Each structure stands twice: as structure tokens, then as C-alpha cells.
Amino acid sequence: MEDHARAVSRRGLRIALALTVLFLGLEVAGGLLSRSLALLADAGHMASDAGALGLSLFAFWLSTKPRSLQRTFGWFRFEIFAALLNGLTLWLVSGLIAWEAVRRFRSPLEIESGSMLLVAAVGLAVNLVVARILHAGRKENLNSQGAFLHVVGDAAGSVGVIAAAAIIRVTGWRIVDPLVSLLLCGLIGWSAWRLVREAFHILMEGTPDHLNLEEIRSGLAGIPGVRDIHDLHIWTITSGFIALTVHITVDDLGNAPAVLAAGRSFLAERLGIKHSTIQIESPSAGSCATDSCD
């Protein structure tokens, strides 16, 4: 059964996708009519928003599929893969826009600043509404965070387009249009970096950033009766789902139940790690049970 945070994120994504798709056609038409690259760049970013939102919804749906003998964790990890794709898509979009902006520096086109300003203003309003909808679930789920970053970047893009349209309308400086497009590219690329880095870290099964491996090791080693801690591994399955495995050597196997209970309590209550696998070993088992000891 879905938890509340996941349900809120999913509902928000559906509303955000509907609003984004409704406005996308208007922005593309406005960009073509006004001949504004900045507006088309914003439309391209909004198209990537729609793709990101759709991919995020698909990931949520996929994550609800039951586990199987081949996929014992189900499809939860696809949410992280979707977040990575969202970040890479942002980079691709920014690269395409930058390429066209450089071309336009050489031969700026006539811009219909009135249409450009009107469409960009409506786009900003839509993006702010969508960002507000997605804001609630962005900290609970990396996939939702990716969609949120898309929309925030697009909102900032709309602000840039509005500024460009106003400058062109007042001064007639057409070169402002590709210049703003390049600035938008930098903004889009930067917003994607953190998302790609975090998704890659999770896919590489890195230790979650908010947890300290040595502190966890010390906490487990401080349990009465524990002689040694080894094979300690912590990773993220998907947002909010942290897993841990550890081998604990005890002085007396008779104390194993107490050590196991204390270890699980420490991990769950102090650190919020509720999916843990603790293997209790006797000193005769050696200091390492596997080839992957740390």
C-alpha cells in the first residue's frame, strides 16, 4: 500500500503533467510566431518537463508492481533511474539550445516582442503553479525532486524570456534573445548536476549522504558483548528506503538474541534504518565471513 508522501507526490505529478501539456502547445506556437529562440528554448525545456513528469509517473506506477523471484526488491530502483534520465535530459536540452543560440549570434532574427512577452508571462504563471504543486513531495522522493527541478528551471527561464522581451521591446536589441538563451542553458545544466550526481551515487550503492558509516560502526560496536564489526554495508534502494547489512562477532553466542535486538533498535530508532540484516557470528568464525570485508 502506498504511503502518504508517495501518494501526494503521485497526485501532484498528474496535475502538473496536465497543466504542462496544456501550455506546451501555446508556447511552441508563440515561439514560432514571434521568432524568439528564447521562447522556443523555454518551450523545449517545458517539453522536457512534460517528459520528466510522464517518466516520473511511469516510475511511480512501476514501483507498485509486486516483487518477483527475479526482482526481490520489485521495481523501486527504477525511480532512481528515471531521476537520472531526467537530469541527463536537462543537459541534452541545454546543449541543443546553446548550439542554436550561438548560430543566432551571427544573424539575429526579427523578434515580435509583444507576443513573446505575453506567452512568457503566461508560462511563468503556469510554472509557478506546477512548482507549488510539486513542492510538497520533492524532499521525499528523488524522482519528484527531478521533476521539481525541471519546473523550477523552466520558471526561471520564463523570467529570463520576459526580461529579454522587455529589453527588445524598449531598445530593439535582438541579440538579447540568444544571450538570454545561453544564460538559460547554464541554469538548466547547473540544476541538473546535483540530480545526476545523487542518482548516480544511489545507483552505485553509495552510503546515503545523511549517514556516517563510522558513527554507525561505533554505535554497533558499543553494544555490550560485541567483539567485532565487519562487512558493514549501507545503501539506498529508492528514496526513503535504506538497507543495511552487517556481520557482528560476539564473545558469547548465548548473548546473540540480546545483541541482535539492541542492534536493530539502534538502527531503527536512532537512525531510521528499518530494513537491516544482522548476522551474528562467534569468534571461531574468523574476522571476516566474505571476500568483501572492509
N, C-alpha and C positions, 0 to 999 in steps of 0.2 A: 504494500500500500504506500502511495506517495506521501512523504512528509509535507508539512505545511509550506516550508520555504520552497521546495521543489514545485509544488502546485502553484504557488504565487508566481514563480518565475515563468512557468509554462503558460499561464493565463496572460501574463504581461507580454510575452513574446507573440502570442496570437494577435493581440490588439495592435501591438507595434508593427507587425508584419502587414496587417490590413491597411493601416494608415500610410505606411511607407509605399506600398504598391500603388495606392490610390494617387499619391502625389507624384510618383516617379514619372508617369506619362506626361503630366503637366510640365514638369521641369525639363524633360527632354524636348518637348515641343517649344518651350520658351527659349531654350538654349539655341535651337536651330533657327528660330525666327529672329532672335536678337543677334545671332552670330557670335555669341560670347563663349569663349573657351572656358572661362572661369565658371560659368553657369553649367556648361556641359561637364566640366570636371566635377562639379558638385553633384550633377545628375549621375555621373559614373560612380561616385562614392555612394550615392543613395542606392544605386543598383547593387553595389557590393553589400550595402546594408540589408537589402531585401534578401540577397543570397545568404548572408550570415544569419539572419533571423530564421530563414527557412531551414538552413542546416542545423541551427540550434534546436529548432522544434523537432526535426527529424531525430537528432541525437537524444532528446528527451524521450521521444516515443520508443526509440530503440532500447534505451536503458530500462524500460519497463518490461522488456521481454524476459521470460524466465531463464534461469540458469540451465545449463545442459552439461552432459558428461564431457563435451569438448570445450565448453566455456564455463568454468566453475564460478567465475565472478559475473557471469552474464555479459551484458554489453555496456556496463558502466563506463569502461575506459574510452568508448567512442566519443563521449562528451569532451574529453581532453583532446582527442584527435580533431574533433570539429573546431575546438578553440584554436588549435594550431593552424588549421586550414583558414580560419577567419583572419588570423594575423598575417599569414603568407599572402592572402588575397589583398589585404590592405597594401602590402608592399608592391604587388603587381599593379594595382590600380594607380598608385602614386607614380610608379615608373612610366606607365603609359601617358599619364597626364604631363609629366615632366618632359617627355620626348616631344609632345605636340606643342608645349609651351615654348621650348627652345626654337622650334620652327616658326612660331608666330612672332618671336622677337625680330626675326629678319623681315617679315612682311605682315605687320598688324592689320587686322581686318576692321572694317567699319562696324561699330557696335551700336545696337539700339538700346541705349542705357535705360530708357523708361521701362520697357518690358523686362529687361534684366533685373532692375531694382524691384519691380513688383513680384516677380516669380521668386526671387531670392528671399524677400520678406515673408512670403507665404511658406517657403521652405524652412526658414528659421523657426517659424511658429510650429510647424509640424514636427520638426526635430526636437524642439523643447518639450512638446507633449510626449513624444515617444521616449525621450530620455527620462522624463519623470516617471513614466510607467515602468521602465526597466530598472530604475534606481534601486528599488526595494530588494531585488534579487541578485544584484551584481556582486555582493560580498559573499553570498552563499554558494555561488557556483561559477567556476571559471568560464564555462560556456556562456552563461549570461553576461559575465564581465566582458567577454569578447564582443558580443552584440552591443553592449552598452558603449564600449569604446568606439565602435563603428559610428554609432549615432552621435556621440559627443563630438567626434572628429567632423562629422557632417554638419553639425550645428555651428561649429567654429568656421567651417568652410562657408556656410551661408552668411555669416558675419563678414567674412572676407569679400564675398561677392557683392554684398550690399555696399561695403566701403568702396570697392572698385567701381561699381555702377555710379555711385555718387560723385566720385572723382572724375570719371569720364564725362558725366553729365555737366559738371561745372567747368572743367578745364579742356576736355576733348583729348586728353592724353590716352590714346588707345593702348599704349604699351603697358599700362597699368593692369590690363586684363591678363596677359601671360605672366606678369610679375606676381600677381596675386595667386595665380595657378601654381607657380613654383613654391610659394610660401605654403600653400595648402598641401603640396606634396611632402614638404618637410614635416608638417604637422601630422599628416597621416602616417608617414613612416615611423615617426617617433612614438606615436600612440600604439603602434603595432609591436614595437620592440619588447616591451615588458610582457605582453601577452604571449608572444612567441617564446621568449625566454622561460617563462613559468610553465607553459605547456610542455616544452622540451624537457625541462627539469623533471616534470612528473613522468613523462614517457620513459625517461632514463632511470626511473625509480630512485630519484634522489631523496634525501632526507627533507621532509617538509621544513620550510623556512622558519616557522614559528616554534620548532622543536630543537632542542640542543641534545645531540647524541651523548655527549659526555655527562651531562646532568642526569639523563635517563640511566646511563650505566651506573653512575654513582648512587642514584636512588635505589636501584635494584640490588646493588652490592651491599647497601646498608641494611638490608633485611636480615634479622638475626638468623644465623645458621647458614648463610650463603658464603661459599668459599671463593667462587669464581664466576665471572660473566663472560660469555663468548658467543660468537655467531649472532650478534645483535644487529638486526636489520629493520629499518623503518621506511615505509614508502606510502605513496598516495594512490589509491585505486581510482578514485574520482573525487571531485570537490566534496570535502566533508567526510570522506571515507578513508581513514588512515588505518594501515595494517602494520603489525609488528610481530616479529619472531625473535626468540632469544633462547639460548641454552644456559641453564643455571646449574652450577655444580654445588651440591650441598654437603655438609660434613656428615650428616646422618639422614639416610633416606626415610627414616621414621618421621622426620620433620617436613617431608615433602608436601603434604596437604596444606600445612600452615604457610610454608614459603610460597606455594602456588597461590593461595588465597590472598596473601599480602602483596604479591607481585601484581595480580590482577586488579586489586583495589588501588594500588599506587598508580597504575597506568590509566585506569578508568576514571577515578575520582580526581586525581591531581592533574592529569594531562589530557583527559577526554579521549583516550585511545581505548575503544571498546572492542576492537577486533584484534585480539592478541593470541599468539600461540607460544606457550612457555613449555619448554622441555626440561624436566628435572633430571639431573644425572648424578651418579656417585663419583667420588674421586677416582675410583678404579677405571672409570670410563675414559680417563685421559682429559687433557685440557682442551681438546678440540674434537668435535664429533663429525665434522665435514671438512672438505677441502677448501671451503670458502671462509674459513675463520679470519677474523680481523684482529 
